[in-house]
């Protein structure tokens, strides 16, 4: 059987050339030469009439490869009989294909049937590689975003992986974000329409827009890569508001500003309408979803490739909190919360994926009777976060979870590396090499296990009360003399509450009791209400409201500055607007690159400009002051630097 006349036709201005000029194969003098004469010279393009497919065919000229263009007019990839006919017609060309690319889609559940037929074509023609154009939407949180299109893309990816599980180099998956740059593309047409009414567009609407030419270039580059390599590649653009994407400019004249201001209520109602529609329609929800949740290491590597680093910001936990949003404009937030689970466990240590929360980790350890050397007081923190920032907790010896990390597996510059911290726990092979750099992505964490048998022993919490007028030196002595994780706190100082010192000891566990971390009354109240997205306030949708009203920041000071601050606080604690003050000796000398120990001051305050100005005036005068990098920063960050842990400040 001979290939039909319209195979290999390059789409022209009217989409297809005439049959006389579209015959396949072309005359020898017209046939482009492959880059390497020893390699096959043809490319099977499925979905050749799509906007991306047409541009991809044009791009093949640059690498001197011949397209075999297959559109829905040539073959219905949903019909087995049509697919059989295509295979029969192309069988004489078997062995001449370099790779195949699938741009075709039904935008629905029938994509999976199409994938089965495409796999048949690839196997029958012995094509060494298939490049499948999927979408970034497969990495959106499944609990928030699930449509027929998204589920179909997820199932197609899973099908292709299973099909060529033993031959991973046969499959490449491209996940572009929202593709624009061609008038025939859906979202480009939408942007063109919205460009007529820029003053009505709410600033909250945003997507990761990427040009079609960049998608084509990435697809071609990935298709031609030799060897195994990564199977999955993301092609992301920077996160932009719709107003930015259409090139809307801020009003400059007085009349334009007045008109823009008058339309503010309209924009607000449009935003509220879209927010309402987002509850019932995933498409509208997508315009408000500014984070993705990779589940596998392959997902993480694809998202955080060297090409995408400039477009993403990796988080260890949920992305709704304002102290993340404030600093990462035009960044797609990568929430590692779904990259979780236990990888390996021994008597001495446990290896977990970076998105594993400590509450899940403790539940996994519970049947074994083993536990961790340090437990964070707020147990919804992830293991990955404990690497990058100072996470304190309940321990009889170690002040930070970071003190008990045995090794870290992380991504840096496109390579997967493994390091042990310079200050590993006793028994670890500690060295002087640093762990990871500031843009690295933590993949797995190995934590030391405690010899404490939680089936017979547990932590108990004790509390001692001290006068609220306690001077700075006395506070320092109290923290120095207490156990490593001692916390001195004052809740609602305006009510006359005294200093409360919380410490921990080991006690005999009561029969039948399960291991639980002791908490003060604040933790017992806070956890059930929030539970990191699963508590009462969260389920009512009020978590954002609570967090938007409260600022929680943490300041680190060296001992002299800390004592001076404590003196000042003892005089003004009733007048300052802090409703929570918690202080602790955070770390040993040189752990964060300091020659002296650091003391942490954890503050909670209502979010008002007056309160922020007061906080800035109090703490900016201390030379040693540094901010906790994963808590609220706001205007404090303009005067006070962020703390950088020595274990990941410089990579090599």
N, C-alpha and C positions, 0 to 999 in steps of 0.2 A: 504494500500500500504506500502511496506517495502522500507526503504532507499536503494539506489543503493550501489553496493559493494564498490565503490571507495570513498564514504563519509568517512570523518574522517581520511583519509590517511595522514600520516606525510611525507612531502617531504624528500626523502633521497638523496644520492649523485646523483642518476639518476632521481631526482625530485619526483618520486612516487615509493612506494613499490609495490610489486606484488599484484594482487587482493586477493590472499590467505591470505596475512598479512594485507590487507587494509580494511577488512570488518568492517562495523559499525553496531551496537556497538561492541567493543572488548569484549573478554571474561572477566568475572568478576575479575579474578586474575590480569588482565592487566589494568583494569580501574583505572585511578588515582583518588585520593580522593580530593574533593573540600576543600577549607580552612575552610568553615563553612558548616557542613552537612545540616543546615537548609536552605541554599541558593542553587539555581540552580547551576548545575555543568558543564554545557556545554557552549561553545562559538561558534557562527556561524561566520566563517571566509570566507568572499567573496573576491575572488581574491587571493586564497591561493598559487598560483604558482608564484606570484610576489616576488621579492627579499625581500621586507619588510614583505610580508605575510609569507614566509617560516621561516624567523627568528622569527616572532611573534608566530607562532605555536610552535616553539621550546621553546620560553620563557614561554608559558603557563604551562610547567612542573613545573616551580618554584612556581607557585601558585596552582598547583594541579587542573587544569581545563582541561576538555576534548575538543579538537577542533573538530568541524564539518567542514571539509575543503571543500569548494565549488569553483572549478575552472571553467574556460570557457568550459572545456571538459565535466564537469558535467551538467552545466546549462548556457545557453546563456541569460544573463541578459538583452539583448536587445529585446528578443522575448517573447511576452506575453504567448504563448503556453508553451514554455520551463519553464517559471517562474511558471505557473499554475501547471505544472507537479512536479516541485520542492516543491511547497507548499504542494501538496497532499502527496508526499513521506515523508515530514518531519512533517506532522500534528500529527502523533503518539508521537512525541517528544515535542509537545506544552507544555509550562510551565516549561521545564527543562533547558531553556537557560538563562544564566546570562546576556549576552549582545551579540550584533553582531558587527562586524568590517568590514567596506567596504574599501578594498584596490584596488578594481577593477576600471579601468578607460579606456576610449577609447582615451584619450588625445585630445578630440574634442567635437563638439556640441552634439553628441549623449549621452554624460554623463548625460544630463538632463533626457532623456528617461530612462536611466539606474537607475537614482535616483527614478523615479516614481515606477519602478518595485521593487527596494529594499525596498521602503516604504511599498509596498503591502506585501512583505514577512515578514517584521518586525511586521506589524499590524496583519497579519493572524496568525502568530505563537506566538503572544502575548509576544514578546521579550521586556523586560523592557527598553532597552537602545540600541541605535545605535551610534557607533563611526565612524565618516566619516573622511577619510584622504583627506583633501583639500590641499592647498598649500599657502605659504607666498605670492605668486604673486598676490593674490586677493587684497593685500593692497598696491600694487604699484600704482602710480598715473595713473588713467584711461586715462587721456589725453596724457600720454606718452606710456603706456603699455596696449595694448588691442589686444589679439589674441583669436582665437576660444577656445583654452584651458583655458585661463584666464577667459573669459566670461562664459564658461561652469561651471567652479568651482564657480564663483560668483552666477550663477543661481541655481546651486545645493544647495549651502548653503542657499539661500533665500527660495528655495522650502522646504527644511527640516525644516527651522524655522517656516514657515507658516503652515506646516503640523502638527507640534506639538507645536503650539504657546501656547496652554493652559496647556501643560505638558513639560516645558523646561528641566526637568531632564532626559527626554527620549533621548535627543540628546546631543552629544559631538562632537566638530569639532577640528581636529588637523591640524595645518598649519605648516608643516616643511619647512625649507629653503632648499637649494640644498643638496640632500642626496647623500653621498658617503660612501665607505667602503665595497662595494661588487662588484665583477668583472662584475656582470650582470647589474649593474646600468649604465644608459647612461652617466652621468657626471663622473663617476669613469673611464669608458672606455676612455672618452675624456681626462681626466687628465693623464691616463696611456700613451696615444699617445703623448701628449704634453711633457711628461717627457723626450722624446728623443731629443727635440729641445728647451731646456730652454733658450738658449741665444737669441732666436727669439721672446720670449714672452714679449709684452709690459707690463710695470708695472701698467698701468692704468686698466688692466682687473682684476676684483675682484668679488667675490661672498661670501655670508654667507654659508660656507660649514658646514654640520652637519653629524656626523656619523650615520649609519643606526642603530647601537645598541642603540644609545641615542633616536632615534625616536621610536623604539620598546618599550623601557623602559617607555618613556613618554606616549605612547598610552595605554600601559597596566595599568599604574598608574591612568591615567584619566578615563579609562573605569571602574575601580573598586572603584572609589570614590563614597561614599554614599552621599545622600542628593542632594540639588539643585546645589549649586556651580556655577562656570563659565561654560558656554556652549562652549566657544572658547578658545583654547590654542595654543600658538605659540611655536614651538621647533626650536630655532635659534642656529646657531653656530657663532663664531666670524667672522667678516669680514676679509677675507684674499685675498691677490693677488693670481693669479694663480701660480705665481712663488713660493710663500710660500707653497701653497697647494701641489705642486709636490715635495717639499723639495729641490728646487734649491738653491744652495749656491753661495754667491758672490765669484767671482774669486779671488784667493789668490796669485797665481804665476804671475810673470811678463808677461809670454807668454799668460796666460789665460786672464789677464787684457787687454792686447793688442788686443786679438781676440774679447773680449767683446766690446771694444771700436770700433773696425772696423765694428761690426755688428749694431752699434747704428743707422745708417741711415736706415737699413733694419727694425729695430724695429719701427722706426718712421713711415715708409711707411705702415707697418702692422697696426699700430695704426690708421693712417689716413684712411686706407681701411675699418677697422672695424667701425670707426666713420661715414664714408659714408654709409656703409651698415646699420648702426643703424637708418638712416633716412627712410629706406624702409622696414626694417625687425625688428620686435619687439624682436626677439631672441637675436640679436646682441646688441640691445639697453639695454637689461637686464644686459649685462656684464659691462655696464657703469653706470647703475642706482644704486646709493649707498644710496638711501633713500626710505622710505615708507610713505604713507599718510593715516593713519587710519581715518575713517569717523565717527565711532560710539564709544561710551564709552566702549562697549564690545571689540572693536578692540584695544583700548588703553590699557585696562586691560590685554589683552592677550599678547600684545607686551612687556609691561613693568612689567611683573611678576617678583618676586624675582629671578627666575631662569635666566631670560633674561637681568636683569639690567646690568650685566657685558658686554653684547654684544651690547647695544643700547645707543644712546645719543639723548635726546629729544630736539627739537628745536621749537621755537614759530613761525618761519616763514620759508621761502625758504632755501634750503640746498646748494645753489650754491656758497655762499659767502665764500671767503677764510678765513675770521676770524672765521668761524665755522670749516672748514676742517682742519685748521692747528693744532687744539688741540685734534682732536678726531680720531686718527688713529686706525684702526681695530674695529671701531664702526659703526654699522648700524644707519644712521641718521633717526630719526622719526620726520617728518614734520607734525606739528599739524594743518597746514593750512586748511585741510578739515574737522577737528573736530570743526564745527562752527555753529552759529545760536543762536537766542534768545530763552531762556528757559522760562523766566517769567519776567513780567514787572508790576510795581506798580507806584503810584504817586511819591514815594520816591527813588526807586532804580530799576535797571534792572539786570537780571542774564543772562549771556551769556556763551557759551562754549569757552574754552580757545583759540581755533584757530580763533575766530572771529576778523577780523581787525576792526580798529576804523572807517574806511571809510564805511564798511557795517553797523556798529553799528549806525553811524550818520544817514545813510539813513533810518534805521528802526525807529529811533526816530523822523525823520523829520515830519511825519504827526501828531504826538502828540503835537508838540510845545515845548516839553521838550528837554533838552540836558544834557551833562555831566558837572561835576564840573571842569574837566580838559580835554582838548583835546590835544593829542600829535601833535606836529608840523608836524611830518611825519606820516600821517594817515594810512599807511599800516602796522604799528606795531600791534601785536595781544594783546588781553586782558591778555592772559597767560604770555606774556613777561613782561607786566607791573607789574606783581606780583614779578617776580624774579630779575628784574634789574631796576635801576633808569630811568624812562621814563619821560622826561620833556614835557611841552606843554604850551597851552594858557589858562591862568586863571587869575582872579583878586585876588586870595587869596592863592591857593595851588601851590607849586612849582613842584609837581610830581603827576603823575597818582596814584602812590602807596599811596599817602595821602588820596585818595578818595575811597579806596577799603573797602567795608563793610564786606565781607566774602569771603573765598576761599574754594572750595571743591577740594580735591587733593588725589592722591594715594600715600601711603607710606607703604612700607613693605608688599604689597599685600592687604592692608586695605584702604577703602575709608573713609577719615576724613574730618571734616569741622572746620575751625577756623576763628576767627575774628582777625585782626591785632592789635598789641599793640597800634598803633597810628591810630585808626579809626577816620573818620570824626565826627564832632559834631552830636549828636543824635544817634550814634551807641553805642551798648553795648560793649565798648572796655574793654579788659582785658589784663593781663600781659602774657598770653600764646602766644608762638610764633606760626607762621603759618605752616611752612613746612621746611623740611631739604633739603640739597643740591642735593640729587638724586631723590627728589619727582617730581611727574608729576601733573601739574595743570589741573584739569578737567573743573571746572566752576568758574566763577568770578562774584561776585555781586558788582556793582558800584553804588555810590550815584548819584542821578540826581540833576540838578541845578534848582532853582526856575525861572531862566531866561526863559521867553516865547519867543522862537525863531520866532514866528509868528509876533511879534511886535518889538523885540529887537535883536541885534546882536553884535558881537565883531568888533571893528575897531582897526586898527594898527596905531600907531604913531611912528615917528622916530625923534631922536635928534642926532646931530653930535657933536663930541668932538675931540680935538686934539689927534693925534696919539702918542704924547709924554706924555700922561696922566700917572702919577706916580701910584705906587701900592696902596697907601692909598686912593687916590682919586677914583681909580677903585672900591675898597671895599666899600667906602661910597656911590658911585653911585648905586651899586647893592643892598646895604642894604636899601637905601632910596626908591628905585623903587618898583613897584609891584612885587608879588612873582615870576612871570615868566619872568621878564625882561632879555633880552639877549643883551649883548654887543659884537658886532662882527666886524671883519675886513676881508673883502674879497680881495684877491690878494694884500697883503701889499706892494709887490715890485713895485706896480703901484702908490704908494703914497696915497692910500685911508685912510681916517680917521676912527676913531671909530664911529660906528653907534649903538645907543641904541634903541632897539625896545621894546615898551610896548603896552599894550592893555587897551581899555576902552569899556564900553557899550554905544551903540548909538541906536537911533531909526532906525528900519529896513525900507528900502524903500518898498513901496507897490509892491507886486508881486515878490520880491526877495526871494530866498530860502537861508537857513542858510549855509554859507560857512566860513571855517576858513581863516582868512587873512594870506597871505604868503609874504615873501620878494621875491626879484627877483630871488634868488638862488632856492628857493622852486618852484617858478612858472616855472623855466626852467627845474629843475631836475625831478619833478613828471611826466610830460608828456613823458619824454624820457625813464623812467624806469617803474614806476607804479608797482613795485614788480612783474616783469615778464610779464606785459601786455602792456608796453609802446613801443615806437618806436624802441629804441635801443634793447630792449628785443626781439621784434618780428624779428629783423634782426639778432639775435644771437650775438649781440655785447656787451651785458651786462657783460658777463664774462670778456671780454677784458677790458672794462672800469674799472671794480672792480679790476682786476689783476694789473692795472697800478697805482691805488690809494690806499693809506693806510688812513683809518679813525679811529683814536683812541681817547680816552677820558681819561684824567687824573684828579683825585680828590685830592685836597690839602686843608689842614686846613688854617685858615686865615693868619697866619704869613708867612707860606711858599708861599701862594698864592700872598701876597703883594710883597714878595721878587722876585718871578717869574715875576710879572707884571712890576716891576722896570727894570728887565733885558730885558724884551721884548720891553719896550719903547725905549731902547737903540739899539736893534738889529733887530727890526721888518722888516726893509728893507733888511737885509742880510740873515736872516733865511729863509729856503726854504718852509715855510708853505704858502699855498695859501688860506687857510681858518683858521681863529682863532675865536672861539666863546666862551665867558666866561659867566657864570651865577652863582648866589648863588643857589646851588642845593637843599639844604635841611636844615631843622631846626636841632637844637642841639639834639644829641643822637639818631636821627632817624636811622642812620646806625651803632649804637653802639659807636659813638664818643661823647666825652664830649663837643666838639665844632662844629660849623657849617662847612660844606664842600662846597668848590667852585669847579666848573667843568670847565675844559679847553678842548674844542672840537677842534681837529686838523685834517686837511686834508693835505696830503703831497704825492708827487710822490714816487712810490716804488723803491727806490735805496738803496744800502747798505750804501752809504755815508749819506743819509738822516736819515736812521734808527740809524746809529751810533751817529749822531748829536742829535737826539731826546733822545737817551739813556743818553748821557752826560748831557743834559739839565735837565731831570726830575729825574734821579736816585739819585741825591744828596739830594733830599728832603725826610726827614724821614716819613712824613705823606702821601707821594704819593701812590695812588692806581689806578689800571686800571679798566675801565669799562669792565665787564666780557663778554658782548655780542658784543663788537666791536673788531677791529683788535688788536691783542696782539703781535704776532711775537716775535722777540728777546727781546722786552721790558719786556716780562713776566719773563725773566730770572733774572731780577734785581728788578722789581716792582711788588708787590703782587696784586692779583685781589680783587676788592671791594666785600665784603660780607654784604648783607643787614641784619640788626639785626632781621628783621621780619621773616627771614627764615634761619638763621645761625645754629640754633639748634632745633631739633625736639623732641617732647615728647608727 
